[in-house]
Amino acid sequence: MITEAREAGCAIVATRVGGIPELLEDGAAGVLVPTSDTAQIAAKLRWLLLDSQARGQFAARAQENLQQLSVERVSGEYRRFTSTPSPNARRCSVGRCVSTRAVREPRVSVGKAR
């Protein structure tokens, strides 16, 4: 929704959770507020509703640098990431996997101490 709101030129108020700060360029393309601070969320929404100049500035900034969010760029990054094998990857054939690591790390199991 944030990408679509940016493309539409909306002034955005969002919480600092997950990837939202990155999508809003750490507050340059939208107003970021703490997740649980409902008073600040309301205050920032009210501020943007009443201040048309600030709302216009955030709406304009929202439409800048959208190429980094394009489907083509993101899917290309994803394909590049998933097609490059990890140095710790395993090559598997029918019923048998071979580690590509030169030295195997010891396995650690998590459970109750005895």
Backbone bond lengths (Angstrom), bond angles and torsions (degrees), N, CA, C in turn:
res aa  C-N    CA-C-N  psi(-1)  N-CA   C-N-CA  omega(-1)  CA-C   N-CA-C  phi
1 M - - - 1.439 - - 1.533 111.86 -
2 I 1.321 117.09 -33.99 1.461 119.16 -177.46 1.522 110.59 -67.35
3 T 1.310 116.79 -41.07 1.464 119.89 178.64 1.527 110.37 -61.02
4 E 1.326 116.28 -44.33 1.464 120.65 179.58 1.524 110.90 -65.32
5 A 1.328 117.31 -39.67 1.466 120.75 178.08 1.526 110.52 -64.18
6 R 1.321 116.51 -38.88 1.467 119.68 177.33 1.520 110.44 -64.37
7 E 1.331 116.64 -45.63 1.464 119.51 179.90 1.518 111.80 -61.02
8 A 1.343 117.14 -33.85 1.461 121.97 -179.90 1.524 112.29 -78.92
9 G 1.326 117.66 -8.01 1.453 121.25 178.78 1.510 113.46 77.69
10 C 1.308 116.45 35.76 1.463 120.99 178.13 1.524 110.57 -88.52
11 A 1.328 115.67 145.77 1.462 120.15 168.85 1.522 105.50 -78.93
12 I 1.316 117.23 129.68 1.462 121.62 -170.05 1.523 111.01 -115.71
13 V 1.328 115.79 134.66 1.456 122.90 169.11 1.519 105.22 -116.46
14 A 1.331 116.64 123.88 1.469 120.90 -177.07 1.518 110.04 -144.23
15 T 1.310 115.08 163.89 1.462 120.42 -179.47 1.525 111.20 -91.34
16 R 1.325 115.23 155.47 1.466 122.34 178.18 1.518 109.38 -82.38
17 V 1.310 116.19 79.65 1.460 120.38 179.96 1.526 108.73 -142.49
18 G 1.320 116.58 145.00 1.463 121.50 177.32 1.518 112.19 56.61
19 G 1.319 116.01 -134.13 1.459 122.24 -177.76 1.514 114.35 -91.08
20 I 1.339 117.34 6.73 1.463 120.63 -176.92 1.532 112.44 -60.83
21 P 1.327 120.01 -45.87 1.470 118.09 178.24 1.534 112.94 -56.44
22 E 1.313 116.52 -37.97 1.470 119.47 178.12 1.525 111.02 -66.22
23 L 1.333 116.95 -41.43 1.462 120.63 179.21 1.520 111.98 -64.46
24 L 1.328 116.81 -28.11 1.464 121.34 179.45 1.523 112.03 -103.55
25 E 1.322 116.52 20.00 1.463 123.20 176.58 1.527 110.84 49.61
26 D 1.321 115.32 48.31 1.469 123.22 179.00 1.527 113.41 53.02
27 G 1.320 116.52 37.81 1.455 121.61 174.84 1.513 114.76 100.06
28 A 1.320 119.43 -6.22 1.463 121.21 179.02 1.527 111.60 -72.96
29 A 1.336 117.07 -30.95 1.466 120.88 -176.71 1.528 112.41 -107.50
30 G 1.313 117.33 9.11 1.455 121.64 179.47 1.518 109.82 178.84
31 V 1.316 115.78 165.24 1.457 121.25 -177.95 1.523 108.85 -89.29
32 L 1.332 117.15 125.89 1.461 122.18 178.68 1.528 109.58 -106.41
33 V 1.322 115.28 134.57 1.464 121.04 179.71 1.521 109.10 -130.77
34 P 1.345 117.13 156.85 1.469 119.84 176.97 1.530 110.87 -60.89
35 T 1.309 115.78 146.55 1.462 121.77 -174.56 1.518 114.03 -57.92
36 S 1.304 117.99 -47.04 1.466 120.12 -172.25 1.521 114.05 -96.28
37 D 1.318 118.37 6.12 1.462 121.29 -177.58 1.529 110.37 -94.00
38 T 1.321 115.55 80.59 1.474 120.36 -176.89 1.526 112.15 -63.45
39 A 1.330 117.68 -31.15 1.462 120.71 178.76 1.532 110.50 -64.81
40 Q 1.332 115.97 -41.18 1.472 118.63 179.53 1.532 111.18 -71.68
41 I 1.314 117.10 -37.01 1.474 120.09 176.10 1.523 108.98 -58.46
42 A 1.328 116.80 -48.81 1.462 121.33 179.82 1.525 111.43 -62.45
43 A 1.343 116.61 -41.42 1.458 120.50 -179.56 1.535 111.28 -63.42
44 K 1.327 117.22 -42.42 1.473 120.21 -179.60 1.528 111.22 -69.00
45 L 1.325 117.23 -38.28 1.464 119.80 175.76 1.527 110.52 -62.68
46 R 1.317 116.20 -45.59 1.469 120.97 179.19 1.524 110.08 -61.07
47 W 1.346 116.90 -45.03 1.453 121.80 179.47 1.531 110.89 -56.86
48 L 1.330 117.34 -47.09 1.465 119.63 -179.02 1.525 112.27 -68.41
49 L 1.323 116.62 -33.10 1.469 119.41 177.52 1.527 111.22 -67.03
50 L 1.323 117.31 -36.83 1.465 121.30 -176.17 1.527 113.45 -88.26
51 D 1.321 118.22 -27.07 1.463 121.86 -175.85 1.535 109.80 -104.21
52 S 1.310 115.62 92.90 1.471 119.58 -175.68 1.528 112.15 -65.80
53 Q 1.330 117.33 -30.47 1.465 119.49 178.84 1.532 110.55 -67.29
54 A 1.322 118.23 -47.26 1.469 121.73 178.03 1.530 110.04 -62.96
55 R 1.323 116.58 -41.98 1.467 120.65 178.69 1.522 110.38 -60.47
56 G 1.327 116.80 -42.39 1.466 120.79 178.55 1.518 112.60 -65.42
57 Q 1.336 116.38 -39.13 1.465 120.02 179.07 1.533 110.76 -65.19
58 F 1.332 117.16 -44.61 1.466 119.47 178.76 1.530 111.03 -67.54
59 A 1.321 117.31 -35.87 1.469 120.18 178.08 1.526 110.16 -64.30
60 A 1.323 117.30 -40.96 1.473 121.13 178.64 1.518 110.95 -67.28
61 R 1.347 116.66 -44.02 1.467 119.92 179.21 1.521 111.93 -64.59
62 A 1.323 116.58 -31.62 1.468 120.40 179.79 1.527 110.93 -61.27
63 Q 1.324 116.52 -31.21 1.473 119.50 -177.52 1.522 113.54 -87.44
64 E 1.323 117.53 -0.94 1.459 120.62 177.94 1.529 110.29 -87.79
65 N 1.330 116.11 152.05 1.475 123.48 174.37 1.529 113.52 58.12
66 L 1.316 117.38 34.47 1.467 120.08 -179.33 1.521 112.86 -76.12
67 Q 1.330 118.35 -15.87 1.464 120.07 -179.08 1.525 111.39 -60.21
68 Q 1.336 118.15 -30.29 1.461 120.58 179.26 1.526 111.96 -67.50
69 L 1.331 117.49 -18.87 1.465 121.67 -179.37 1.522 113.00 -102.20
70 S 1.325 117.24 3.48 1.467 120.22 -175.69 1.531 112.02 -65.56
71 V 1.312 115.34 148.97 1.456 121.47 179.47 1.525 110.03 -59.22
72 E 1.323 117.15 -40.18 1.456 121.22 -179.00 1.526 111.14 -61.61
73 R 1.341 117.04 -46.08 1.457 120.01 -178.44 1.521 111.44 -68.57
74 V 1.322 117.06 -45.93 1.459 120.48 -177.58 1.525 110.54 -65.53
75 S 1.333 118.00 -43.37 1.468 119.40 -179.93 1.530 110.87 -67.97
76 G 1.336 117.41 -34.77 1.464 120.22 176.12 1.516 111.71 -63.87
77 E 1.331 116.80 -42.44 1.467 121.00 176.49 1.528 110.33 -62.16
78 Y 1.313 116.29 -43.21 1.464 120.97 -179.50 1.530 110.40 -62.47
79 R 1.333 116.30 -46.30 1.477 119.62 179.14 1.522 111.05 -62.40
80 R 1.321 116.31 -42.11 1.464 120.22 179.96 1.533 109.70 -63.79
81 F 1.317 116.89 -41.19 1.460 121.27 -179.59 1.524 111.02 -65.96
82 T 1.329 117.76 -43.64 1.459 120.07 -176.08 1.521 113.07 -80.40
83 S 1.321 118.34 -17.26 1.467 119.22 -179.37 1.527 112.32 -92.52
84 T 1.322 118.29 -11.38 1.461 121.89 178.69 1.519 108.69 -94.00
85 P 1.343 117.70 114.70 1.456 118.67 -178.43 1.525 111.99 -68.88
86 S 1.286 114.75 144.75 1.457 121.52 176.72 1.525 108.87 -72.99
87 P 1.332 118.22 148.07 1.464 119.29 176.27 1.527 111.66 -62.64
88 N 1.322 117.62 -17.92 1.467 122.00 178.89 1.527 112.12 -99.88
89 A 1.335 117.01 10.70 1.468 120.52 -177.87 1.525 110.49 -69.58
90 R 1.306 115.00 162.06 1.466 120.57 176.86 1.522 108.84 -116.76
91 R 1.325 115.47 137.60 1.464 120.16 173.06 1.516 106.52 -90.22
92 C 1.311 116.31 127.34 1.464 119.92 -177.25 1.517 110.65 -118.97
93 S 1.306 114.95 139.02 1.455 121.46 169.92 1.519 106.00 -125.03
94 V 1.285 117.86 -176.00 1.456 121.35 -174.13 1.524 110.75 -54.85
95 G 1.345 115.17 110.83 1.448 121.29 175.44 1.515 116.87 71.90
96 R 1.327 119.06 3.84 1.459 119.82 -175.89 1.524 110.20 -142.75
97 C 1.326 116.98 128.89 1.463 122.22 176.10 1.513 109.33 -116.00
98 V 1.311 115.50 138.50 1.451 121.46 179.48 1.522 107.70 -121.27
99 S 1.319 116.42 127.52 1.458 120.64 179.39 1.513 109.28 -72.25
100 T 1.341 116.40 140.87 1.461 120.65 175.48 1.522 111.00 -91.56
101 R 1.324 117.33 0.04 1.462 120.77 176.97 1.518 109.45 -77.86
102 A 1.318 115.25 142.61 1.462 119.30 179.35 1.526 110.82 -69.01
103 V 1.318 116.51 -39.06 1.463 121.18 -179.39 1.516 107.45 -125.23
104 R 1.299 115.74 129.57 1.463 119.20 178.49 1.511 109.88 -81.40
105 E 1.308 115.05 137.27 1.455 120.26 176.50 1.519 108.20 -83.17
106 P 1.333 118.12 148.45 1.462 119.83 178.55 1.523 110.11 -64.49
107 R 1.301 115.42 145.71 1.463 119.93 178.16 1.516 109.20 -81.78
108 V 1.296 116.14 140.21 1.448 122.03 179.34 1.519 107.35 -119.54
109 S 1.325 115.59 127.63 1.445 117.97 176.97 1.527 108.81 -108.14
110 V 1.312 114.67 147.50 1.449 120.27 -179.08 1.517 107.36 -109.30
111 G 1.282 117.04 127.68 1.450 121.02 179.71 1.508 110.16 -170.76
112 K 1.319 115.69 -168.48 1.467 119.61 -179.88 1.526 109.45 -74.45
113 A 1.335 114.01 141.02 1.467 118.58 175.15 1.508 109.19 -72.62
114 R 1.321 115.67 142.28 1.471 119.90 -179.49 1.489 111.89 -101.30
